[in-house]
Amino acid sequence: MSIRTGKVKLAAAVAVLAAAAAVTTWAQGLGPSTAGSLAELTAEVRQLKVALQEASRSQNQMQALNISLTAQQSRLAQVSTRLDTAEEDLQQAMSRTREAVTAIATAQNETRPNISTEERAQLAEMVKMFRQQADEAQTRENNARARRDDLMNAFRAEEARWLQLVAKLEEIVKR
């Protein structure tokens, strides 16, 4: 009876262990898989693959845009510096034009009684010289203004390009 009891106890222990293993396996989801769960798993892996590809593409686009933004920022800074210089040149040219116009007005308003013909001729020659200087100053001012206007247009174009790149970057970040 003791051998029989031992065999029964051993059989019962094996049965309990087998049942516990089956329950544990079932609870962990490691049991025999159904065709539906395998298909779901495959679909999820495909979605993850697509998501990784999209993330990689977005990262590449962001890196390319970052390089473009850096280059554009450099161009914008260069045009801005040139525009500042052109503005200073224009202000100096305008100052020279005002000085020349003031010199003409001063020379023309010089009226003294009993001025000799020789002094009048000298005064007329001075006015002529001042007018020539004023004309040259006005030409330089006009050229400086045109250069400044061209640079302002270039700055606006570069700024618009900068804003386009920023908008593209924001669009990629939103995805």
C-alpha positions in Angstrom: 0.0 0.0 0.0 2.8 2.3 0.5 4.0 2.0 -3.1 0.5 2.6 -4.3 0.1 5.6 -2.1 3.4 7.0 -3.3 2.4 6.5 -6.9 -0.9 8.2 -6.3 0.7 11.1 -4.5 3.3 11.4 -7.3 0.5 11.4 -9.9 -1.5 13.9 -8.0 1.6 16.2 -7.7 2.3 15.9 -11.4 -1.3 16.7 -12.2 -1.3 19.8 -9.9 2.0 21.0 -11.4 0.6 20.5 -15.0 -2.6 22.3 -14.1 -0.6 25.2 -12.5 1.7 25.4 -15.6 -1.3 25.5 -17.9 -3.1 28.2 -15.8 0.2 30.3 -15.6 0.8 29.9 -19.3 -2.8 30.9 -20.1 -2.6 33.9 -17.8 0.6 35.2 -19.4 -0.9 34.8 -22.9 1.8 32.3 -24.0 -0.7 29.5 -24.7 -1.5 28.4 -28.2 -2.0 31.5 -30.3 -5.1 32.0 -32.4 -4.8 33.2 -36.0 -6.4 36.5 -35.0 -3.9 37.5 -32.4 -1.0 36.6 -34.7 -2.5 38.8 -37.4 -3.0 41.7 -34.9 0.6 41.3 -33.8 1.8 41.4 -37.5 -0.4 44.5 -38.2 1.1 46.2 -35.1 4.6 45.5 -36.2 3.9 46.9 -39.6 2.4 50.1 -38.0 5.5 50.4 -35.9 7.7 50.1 -39.0 5.7 52.8 -40.8 6.0 55.0 -37.8 9.7 54.6 -37.6 10.1 55.3 -41.3 8.1 58.5 -40.9 10.1 59.6 -37.9 13.3 59.0 -39.8 12.0 60.9 -42.8 10.9 63.8 -40.5 14.2 63.8 -38.8 16.1 64.0 -42.1 13.8 66.8 -43.3 14.4 68.7 -40.0 18.1 68.3 -40.4 18.1 69.6 -44.0 15.8 72.5 -43.0 18.2 73.3 -40.1 21.1 73.5 -42.5 19.0 75.7 -44.8 17.9 77.9 -41.9 21.5 78.4 -40.8 22.6 79.4 -44.4 19.6 81.7 -44.7 20.3 83.3 -41.4 23.8 84.0 -42.6 22.5 85.6 -45.9 20.0 87.6 -43.9 22.8 88.9 -41.6 25.0 89.8 -44.6 22.3 91.7 -46.4 21.4 93.5 -43.1 25.0 94.6 -42.6 25.1 95.9 -46.2 21.8 97.6 -45.7 23.0 99.4 -42.5 26.1 100.6 -44.4 24.0 101.8 -47.3 21.7 103.7 -44.8 24.8 105.4 -43.3 26.1 106.3 -46.7 22.7 107.8 -47.6 22.6 109.9 -44.5 26.1 111.2 -45.2 25.1 112.0 -48.8 22.0 113.8 -47.7 24.1 115.8 -45.2 26.5 116.8 -48.0 23.6 117.8 -50.2 22.1 120.0 -47.5 25.5 121.6 -46.8 25.9 122.4 -50.6 22.3 123.9 -50.8 23.0 126.0 -47.7 26.2 127.3 -49.2 24.3 128.3 -52.4 21.7 130.1 -50.4 24.2 131.9 -48.3 26.2 133.0 -51.3 23.1 134.1 -53.1 21.8 136.1 -50.1 25.0 138.0 -49.8 23.9 141.4 -50.6 26.0 144.3 -49.8 25.6 147.8 -51.1 28.2 149.1 -53.3 29.5 145.7 -54.4 32.0 146.0 -57.2 31.7 144.2 -60.5 34.7 142.1 -59.7 33.2 141.0 -56.4 30.0 140.2 -58.1 31.8 138.1 -60.6 33.6 136.2 -57.8 30.3 135.8 -56.0 28.6 134.4 -59.2 31.6 132.1 -59.7 31.2 130.8 -56.1 27.5 130.2 -56.6 28.2 128.3 -59.8 30.8 126.2 -58.0 28.4 125.6 -55.1 25.7 124.6 -57.6 28.0 122.1 -59.2 28.9 120.7 -55.8 25.2 120.5 -54.9 24.4 118.7 -58.2 27.2 116.2 -57.6 26.0 115.7 -54.0 22.5 115.2 -55.2 23.7 112.6 -57.7 25.6 110.8 -54.9 22.5 111.0 -52.7 20.3 109.5 -55.4 22.8 106.7 -56.1 23.0 106.0 -52.3 19.2 106.0 -52.1 18.9 103.6 -55.0 21.5 101.3 -53.5 19.7 101.3 -50.1 16.4 100.6 -51.8 17.9 97.7 -53.7 19.3 96.3 -50.5 16.0 96.8 -48.7 14.3 94.7 -51.4 17.0 92.1 -51.1 16.5 92.0 -47.3 12.8 91.6 -47.7 13.3 88.7 -50.2 15.7 87.0 -47.8 13.4 87.6 -44.9 10.5 86.0 -46.8 12.6 83.0 -47.6 13.6 82.7 -43.9 9.9 82.8 -42.9 9.1 80.1 -45.5 11.8 77.8 -44.1 10.5 78.5 -40.5 7.0 77.6 -41.6 8.2 74.3 -43.2 10.0 73.5 -40.0 7.0 74.2 -37.9 4.9 72.0 -40.2 7.3 69.1 -39.8 7.3 69.5 -36.0 3.5 69.5 -35.9 3.4 66.0 -37.6 
